[in-house]
Amino acid sequence: MDALSKGLYRFRGYILAVMGIALIASPTGVYSLAALPLFLAGAVLRIRARQFIGGHTRGSKHEAETLVTDGPYACTRHPLYISNTLIALSAILFHLGFDLMAIPFAVAVICFEAYLAHAENRFLEKKFGDAWRAWNPSLRHCLKSSANANAKPRRSFSRAFCDDWATWVWLLLYNLVLLSRKTFLS
């Protein structure tokens, strides 16, 4: 993995925080309740993915003990990046509404998460080789995995939620800042 990929992966949380601060600093739009379904979908997907992948992805280095291909990983290679994108887009939509100013923020988040997913693909292919190349997530595999009795999550829903406590605290505080800013500036 090249130095840029390592740096972006290592500091991914800080990079998203900088984008979040830029969003807070931008002029506010109107409340958009369309943000709620995006947030809920992202949160549920994140918890569900964490049930299957476990807690080993919190570090600043790419590490993977095993190749996880069940649960949401039977549907897509990167459910955590998709969940991050949905949650970030919900914050943008909540804060700016359907405004042209939302577009650069949305494009930045989508490009950043796509780049991280691409870098992770290279890492996983190098580490797991043929097993990674044979893994073909799709709706068909997703449905098969859901019906498969062997596709048991490693963690319960509540344990997976608690494993991500830092993410939920950050999101709560961030949304409180957005809400208070909108309230006091309106």
Buried (B, 14 or more C-beta within 10 A) or exposed (E): EEEEBBEBBBEBBEBBEEBBEEBBEBEBBEBBEEBEEBBEBBBBBBBBBBBBBBBEBEEEEBEBEEBBBBBBBBBBBBBBBBBBBBBBBBBBBBBBBEBEBBEEBBEBBEEBBEBBBEBBEEBBBEBBEEEBEEBEBEEEBBEEBEEEEEBEBBBEEEBBBBBBEEBBEBBEEBBEBBEEBBEEEE
